[in-house]
Amino acid sequence: MKKIILSIFILIAQTNTVHAYLDPGSISLFIQGLIAGIVGLFGAIGIYGNKIKSFLKKLFKKRK
């Protein structure tokens, strides 16, 4: 089984030269995805902000 996995890995790792072109549409798609991820992160922090704060306070609470 290990030989099969190693053989598959070696076949995948050996790639040929790829001639790729990134047009403006694909770059704008990447930027849109990046912006959506950032907005989603801030939205999740806004929704669950109080829960995150209380969890971190409990986690880093000084013990006396």
Backbone as CSV, one residue per row, in Angstrom:
resi,resn,N_x,N_y,N_z,CA_x,CA_y,CA_z,C_x,C_y,C_z
1,MET,0.827,-1.194,0.000,0.000,0.000,0.000,0.871,1.258,0.000
2,LYS,1.972,1.220,0.777,2.857,2.375,0.827,3.506,2.627,-0.530
3,LYS,3.825,1.557,-1.247,4.447,1.715,-2.571,3.479,2.355,-3.556
4,ILE,2.213,2.013,-3.446,1.208,2.587,-4.345,1.049,4.073,-4.075
5,ILE,0.959,4.446,-2.804,0.806,5.853,-2.447,2.039,6.638,-2.873
6,LEU,3.221,6.082,-2.646,4.454,6.746,-3.059,4.510,6.904,-4.571
7,SER,4.083,5.883,-5.306,4.075,5.960,-6.775,3.123,7.044,-7.266
8,ILE,1.948,7.128,-6.663,0.974,8.147,-7.049,1.529,9.535,-6.739
9,PHE,2.144,9.689,-5.575,2.724,10.975,-5.205,3.816,11.391,-6.184
10,ILE,4.664,10.460,-6.581,5.740,10.770,-7.523,5.163,11.159,-8.878
11,LEU,4.119,10.471,-9.333,3.502,10.814,-10.613,2.862,12.199,-10.582
12,ILE,2.244,12.541,-9.448,1.612,13.859,-9.330,2.668,14.949,-9.231
13,ALA,3.769,14.664,-8.539,4.808,15.671,-8.329,5.553,16.007,-9.615
14,GLN,5.596,15.096,-10.566,6.295,15.341,-11.822,5.336,16.016,-12.795
15,THR,5.458,17.324,-12.883,4.561,18.066,-13.765,5.324,18.574,-14.974
16,ASN,4.596,18.796,-16.026,5.160,19.382,-17.239,5.016,20.894,-17.182
17,THR,5.644,21.573,-18.111,5.531,23.017,-18.186,4.104,23.393,-18.552
18,VAL,3.586,24.365,-17.828,2.218,24.819,-18.068,2.277,26.257,-18.545
19,HIS,1.592,26.531,-19.626,1.518,27.886,-20.148,0.134,28.425,-19.793
20,ALA,0.092,29.249,-18.769,-1.189,29.747,-18.261,-1.300,31.242,-18.517
21,TYR,-2.523,31.695,-18.602,-2.792,33.108,-18.819,-3.871,33.534,-17.842
22,LEU,-3.599,34.596,-17.090,-4.592,35.151,-16.182,-5.163,36.408,-16.809
23,ASP,-6.392,36.328,-17.231,-7.026,37.495,-17.818,-7.609,38.374,-16.711
24,PRO,-8.012,39.588,-17.043,-8.555,40.497,-16.019,-9.781,39.932,-15.297
25,GLY,-10.542,39.107,-15.970,-11.715,38.517,-15.332,-11.353,37.581,-14.195
26,SER,-10.307,36.797,-14.362,-9.911,35.873,-13.298,-9.280,36.618,-12.134
27,ILE,-8.569,37.708,-12.419,-7.987,38.505,-11.347,-9.087,39.192,-10.548
28,SER,-10.100,39.702,-11.217,-11.198,40.349,-10.501,-11.986,39.322,-9.689
29,LEU,-12.084,38.101,-10.180,-12.754,37.045,-9.420,-11.985,36.746,-8.135
30,PHE,-10.658,36.712,-8.224,-9.833,36.502,-7.036,-10.021,37.636,-6.036
31,ILE,-10.028,38.878,-6.524,-10.198,40.036,-5.640,-11.580,40.014,-4.990
32,GLN,-12.608,39.656,-5.738,-13.954,39.565,-5.175,-14.022,38.508,-4.083
33,GLY,-13.372,37.378,-4.305,-13.357,36.330,-3.287,-12.621,36.760,-2.038
34,LEU,-11.524,37.482,-2.223,-10.760,37.983,-1.089,-11.577,38.986,-0.279
35,ILE,-12.239,39.901,-0.950,-13.071,40.893,-0.268,-14.238,40.214,0.442
36,ALA,-14.862,39.233,-0.200,-15.973,38.518,0.428,-15.512,37.776,1.679
37,GLY,-14.327,37.202,1.637,-13.804,36.513,2.817,-13.553,37.465,3.967
38,ILE,-13.004,38.638,3.670,-12.739,39.626,4.714,-14.049,40.147,5.309
39,VAL,-15.012,40.455,4.460,-16.308,40.930,4.943,-17.005,39.845,5.755
40,GLY,-16.908,38.605,5.316,-17.501,37.503,6.072,-16.859,37.321,7.431
41,LEU,-15.548,37.495,7.492,-14.848,37.397,8.774,-15.314,38.484,9.731
42,PHE,-15.398,39.738,9.244,-15.880,40.817,10.096,-17.342,40.620,10.494
43,GLY,-18.134,40.070,9.591,-19.532,39.785,9.926,-19.652,38.732,11.008
44,ALA,-18.839,37.692,10.915,-18.862,36.643,11.934,-18.381,37.186,13.272
45,ILE,-17.361,38.042,13.254,-16.889,38.657,14.502,-17.977,39.557,15.080
46,GLY,-18.688,40.273,14.220,-19.768,41.139,14.697,-20.907,40.351,15.318
47,ILE,-21.238,39.227,14.739,-22.344,38.421,15.254,-21.943,37.701,16.535
48,TYR,-20.753,37.105,16.537,-20.323,36.303,17.671,-19.304,37.021,18.548
49,GLY,-19.206,38.339,18.442,-18.203,39.108,19.166,-18.273,38.954,20.670
50,ASN,-19.480,39.049,21.231,-19.619,38.939,22.683,-19.255,37.552,23.182
51,LYS,-19.611,36.537,22.434,-19.264,35.174,22.834,-17.750,34.970,22.791
52,ILE,-17.106,35.539,21.785,-15.653,35.416,21.663,-14.970,36.151,22.815
53,LYS,-15.453,37.360,23.129,-14.864,38.136,24.230,-15.008,37.403,25.553
54,SER,-16.194,36.873,25.845,-16.390,36.182,27.120,-15.546,34.912,27.183
55,PHE,-15.395,34.218,26.068,-14.551,33.021,26.056,-13.094,33.374,26.316
56,LEU,-12.605,34.434,25.686,-11.220,34.841,25.896,-10.988,35.349,27.311
57,LYS,-11.984,36.034,27.897,-11.852,36.482,29.284,-11.761,35.292,30.227
58,LYS,-12.576,34.276,29.994,-12.516,33.079,30.821,-11.202,32.340,30.624
59,LEU,-10.707,32.344,29.410,-9.482,31.622,29.089,-8.254,32.266,29.726
60,PHE,-8.196,33.592,29.685,-7.037,34.307,30.189,-7.278,34.947,31.554
61,LYS,-8.279,34.473,32.262,-8.602,35.009,33.581,-7.472,34.690,34.567
62,LYS,-7.077,35.702,35.313,-6.026,35.508,36.309,-6.603,34.750,37.495
63,ARG,-5.894,33.719,37.869,-6.334,32.940,39.025,-5.646,33.479,40.271
64,LYS,-6.417,33.624,41.325,-5.864,34.158,42.580,-5.717,33.072,43.609
